[in-house]
Amino acid sequence: MQKTLSVIDLRAIRNNAVNIVNGLGGRKFFAVVKADAYGHGAEEVARYIEDLADCFCVAIIDEAAALRVAGVQKPILVFTPPLDKSDVERARFYNLTLTVNSVQTAKLAGGLDCHIKINTGMNRAGCNISELPAVLNALAPTQIKGVYSHMYAPENVAASVKQLALFSRAEELAKAKNSNICAHLSASGGFLRGGNFLKDGARCGILLYGYAPAGFSPKGYKPALKVYARRTQETRFIGGGVGYNHADKNYKNLCVYRLGYADGFFRSVPLGEKTLCMDAFIKNGGKELECIMSNAEEYARRCNTISYEVLTSVTRRSERIYER
């Protein structure tokens, strides 16, 4: 096997999901499996926790279609609003729930179930609250299944409270149109903050996979992914370089592993001696099968990035093995 091996513990993901469900206390659990379940494999993850989730969330229709083909039956909310009639017809075929963020997308939705996205400060997507009455008027009451927003800095109490107040106004307007809709403001950070931020449910992504957003602790949640690489050669050092760099030690033996930055690991943060190459890295000694990453947060700190980016990168060319 020349690929890296990604060993994914579905039991850990399920335990994390159980913790989230318990923390929601009867509110709705939106399990976020966008970006191939943050590199863990969306179809496998969704099937394994489908009985616990009220709804799955994805970024684009292609991701939702893959879940339906895999047999997932629960509602699927697509975060990106439809951009044309083709998106709407595909959503209709796969029985998806659309995001509406404007009068234009409300009209485009063509009678399909939708959640209205409100811009409460992230300024990434969603209608401003002043636009909400017009969006509501463009939809049939039975179409509207939810209203939601996203906190841009859940670790910042003052900013979060301000967003909560604005979202509560939007919730009131939307529920006047349909009192049965689900209002959800929080992703993983807001869920961990708890209290009034939980509203009618929460969308948990990174926490489902054992990590927490900046400013929060993932205590009680277990990472589910480990990445391994195979040793391809052990060679006696003859002087010169270590990969593309001059050696600064007098090594005895060096081991080469089949892993590089083309596999989603960062060249600027070496895992072994000196820097990664595109398809290999070199280490002074090691095992035939080496665990390269077991904690994305630790590796992310070394890379000056976040666990989200690490998780969605390191399984790029990986062979996945699922533990059940």
N, C-alpha and C positions, 0 to 999 in steps of 0.2 A: 504494500500500500504506500504509494508515493505522496498521497494527500496528507495534510494534517488531520488529526482525529479530534472531533468535538464530541465530548461525552456530556450528555444533557440528562440531568436527573429530573425526570418528570414528577417524581414523588416530592421533591423540594418545591417545585412550582405549585403543585397541588396544595401542599401544606401552607405555602404563602397565600394562596387563594382562600383557603379556609380561614386564615387569620384576618384577611381583608373582610370576608363575609361576616365574621364575628364582630369586627370593629364597626361595621355598617349598621348593625342592629336592626335588620329587616329592611333597610333601604336597598336600592338597586345597585348591583355590582356590574359596572361596565369594564370588561376585561380588554385591555388594549393589546392587540396583537399585530399592530402595524410594523412595517420594516421586518417582515418575516419573524414576528414575535421577538423583536430586538435581537435577531440572529439565532434564536433558539428553535425556529421552525414552526410557523404559524399553524399549519394543519395539525401537526402532532400535539402541540400545546392546546389548541382549541378543543380537539376531540377529548383530551384527557381531563379538561376541567369544564366541559360544556354543562354538566349538571349543576355546577356552582354559579355559573355566570348568567345574568339576566340578558346581557347583550354583549356582543363583541364589537370592537372599534378598530377600523383600519384607516389608512390614509387615502387610498385610491380604489377605484372599482375593481381593478385587476386583482388586488389582494382579496377583496370580498368574494370575487368569482372563484378564486382558488379554494376558499373555505367551503363554498357551496358544493363545488365539485368533490371535495373531500368528505361531504356528507354532513356538514354542520347545519343544524336546523334553526338555532336561536337567531333572533334579530341581529342584523349587522348594520352598524352606523358608519357611514363613509364620511370622514372629516372634510375632505375637499369638496366644495360645492360643484354641482354639474356645470360643465363649461359649454356643452352643446347638446343637441337632441340625441346624439348617439350615446352620450353618457346616461341620459335618462332612460332610453330604451334598454340599455344593458342593465341598468338598475331595476327596471321593471321585470326583465326576464329572470334575474337572480333574486327577486324579492328583497331588495335592499332598502334601507332607510337613508334618505339623503339629508345633507346639511344645506340649509337655505340661509343666505347671508345678505339678501337684497330683494327688492321687488322683482328684478329681472330673473333671479334664480327661483324665486317663488312661482312665477309664471311658467318658467321652464320645467318645473318639477312635475307638471302634468298630472296632478291628482295623487302622486305617490306619498307615502308616509315620509315625514321629515321632522328634523329637530332644527329650530332656529338658533343660529349662532349670534351671540351678542358681543360686541366689542366693549369691554369694560376697562381697557387700559393696555392690553397687550399690543393692540394695533397691528395684528397680523391677519386676522380674518374676523368677519362678523359685522353686522349692521350696528350703527350707533343707536342709542336708545331713542333719539329723536326720529329715527327712520322706522322704528319698530311698528307703530300703528299702521303705516302703509304696507309693510310686509305682512302683518296679520290680516289686513283686508284683502290681500292678494291670495290668501290661502283659505280653503274650506276648513272649518273647525275640526272636522274628523281627520284631516291630514296631519294636524299638528300633534306629534307624539311627545315632543320635548322642547325645552329651551335650555341653552347652555352657554357657558363662557369659560375662560381660562385665565388663571392667575399668573401674571408674568414674574412675580417675585414672592412665592408663598412663604419664604423665610422671613420676609419683611412684614411685620405685624401691621404697621400703619397702612402700607400700600394694600395689603390684603383686606383689611377692614373697609377701606374706601371702595375696593372692587365689590365686596360683598354687599354694601349698601346700594351701589348702582345696579348690581345684578338683581337684587331683591325688588327694585322698582320694575325692572323688565319682567321678572317672574309674575308680578302682580298683574301687569298688562296682559301677558300671555295667558294666564289662568282665567282671566275674565273672558277670554275667547273660548277656552276649553279647560275646564277645571281639573280634568283628569291627566294632564300632561306631567311629565317628569322634569323637574328642574335640577340641573347638575352643574356645579361651578368648579368642583375640585378634581384635580388629578392626584398623583401620589402625595405631593407635598401638602395640598389642602386636606386630603384624607388624614394624614398624620397630624395635622393641626386640629382636626376634629371639630366638635361643637356645632355651631351654626353653619360652618363651612360645608358640612356634609349634605345639607339640603335634602333632596329626595334620593340621592345616590352619588356615586363618585366613579371617576374613570381612573383606574390604576394600571399603569404600564410598568415602569422601571421597578416598582416595589414588588410586582408579581414575580420578577426574576431575581429578587434578593438584594436590590440596591435601593438607595434613597436619594432624592434630590439634594442639592447643596443646602446645608443648614439643618438637615434632619438626620436622624439615626435610623439605620435599618435593623435595629435590635429586634430579635425575634423572627427575622426573615433571612432565609438562607440562599446564597448564590447557587445557581443550578448548572453552571457551565464550567467545564475544564477543557483546555486545549492541549493536546499532546503532539509531539513531533518525533519522527523516527530518525535514528542515527544512520547516516548513509556511508560514513567512512571514518576510520581512525587512522591518522597518519603521523609518522615521526617528523617532528619539526626540523627543517633543514636551513632555517634562517630566512630572512627576507620579510615577508608580510604576513598579516593575518587578515584574509580577505583583501579588501582594497586599501588597507592601511599598513604602514610600517609597524613591525612588532616592537613593543617596548619591553618585552621580557624574553628570556631565553627558555622557551618552552621545551618540554620533553616530547609530549604527544598532544595532538589536537583532534577533537572530534567535530565532524560536520553533520549538521542536522538539516533535514529537508523542510525549511521554513524561511520565509523572508517577508519583505514589505509588500510584495505582491499578494501575500496572504492576509494582509490587513494589519500587520505589525509595523510599528513606526521605526524608520531607519535612524531617527535621531536618538532613540533610546535603545541601546543594544541589550539583547538578552544574554549574550555571551561575551566573547572577547571582541573589542573594537565595535564596528557597526554591522548591521545586517546587510546582506546582499539582497538582490531581488528574489532569489529562490532558495537561499540557504543562510544559516548562521553558524558560527564556529565557536566551540567551547573547549576550555581546557579540562578535558575529562568529562564523563557523564555516563548515563545509562542508555541502553538500546532504545528505549521508549521514554522520552523525557516529558514531564508535565511542564509546559511552557507558561500557562496562565491558569490560575485557579481563582483569582480575585481581580475583577476588572477595575475596581476602584483603586486598588494599589497601583496597577499598571497605568491607569489614567493619570494619577498624580505625577508619575515619572514622565509622562508624555505632555504634561500641562494641558490636559483635555478632560473630558468627563466620561463616566462609565458608559453612557449611551453610545458614544462614538466607538469606543473599544468593542462593545458587544456586537454592534452591527457590522464591524469590520473583520474581526478575527475568524469568522466562519465562512469567509468569502469563497475559499477553495477547499473547504473542509468536508471530510466524510463524517456524517453525524451518526452517533450511536446513542440510542435512548435507553435509559434505565427506568424500569417501571416497578 
